[in-house]
């Protein structure tokens, strides 16, 4: 790999634009050489000095592109993964890796056959508090993990749901599924979900929900509870907790970035206050930058991806099982899925 890694960007929306600016800043020796998006986001390409195209396949096929960074709707991600596999190009792709399990499996298989490096955008794995919490778990500070909790509560509702997003149970909760699995350190075996429209009944006619709880059972007996809300008026609420046989570890709230470990004999915490002018970006800006840097380092051979396609597939399967569980009103065994 050359000293400068030439990056092709697919998607310049809210998150894609931020990824593009990070890449264009070149702190890891990167340069944005081509970008694709809808016409509304074309100005971002101009801003970062990259040629623009409306055709994302042109980004993958362009010989000047070394690696691809994709942040578009999840329905398009399997096709992007397969195109990068055919072109033999490393890929950073935002979660989710797809909206249905068969498409995800097909894309993952193509990438593995081609042997390309792929990192999935679960940015909580690159967040300082989550990293410290997981390190405490792996060091045995809380003993054997027994139960995990992860929630995403957004501070304002939405008026409509894109059919390409996957909705609350797939799109919004994807990070919580991954966080529970990553922190517990085990594989899921069954899923039971309940979801309702408690505040915004207009979402129901669009096939979506504003509140949900998803119980994930793991092979070793531990459980994970993922919760999501579109209407947390009190603020952006991101939390996680793992209870163990000797104590617990917590990652609390959006007003700070805290990390807490409690055991029978001690308690310790680290808290970093943060302003909330831009609630989502301020909470995870550092994590988003860190995960892209990890991807570039992995391309250079000096790091491993923070989240792999297998991690993306695991979250996709939990999401698919959660949707089916709500539809059928029963727990879904993961072995029932493809």
ABEGO torsion letter per residue (X at the ends): XBABBBBBBBEABAAAAAAAAAAAAGAAGBBBABBBBBAAAAAAAAAAGBBBBABAAAAAABAABABBBBBBBAAAAAAAAAAAAAAGBBBBBBOBAEABAAAAAAAAAAAAAAGBBBBBBBAAAABAAAAAAAAAAAAGAAEBBABBBBBBBBABBBABBBAAAGEAAAAAAAAAAAAAAAAAGBBBABBBBBBBBAABAAAAAAGBBABBBBBBBBAAGBBBBBBBBABBAAEBBBBBBBBBAAEBBBBBEAABBBBBBBBAABBBBBBBBBBAABAAAAAAAAAAAAAAAAAAAAAAGABBBABBAAAAAAAAAAAAAAAAAAAAGBBBBAAABX
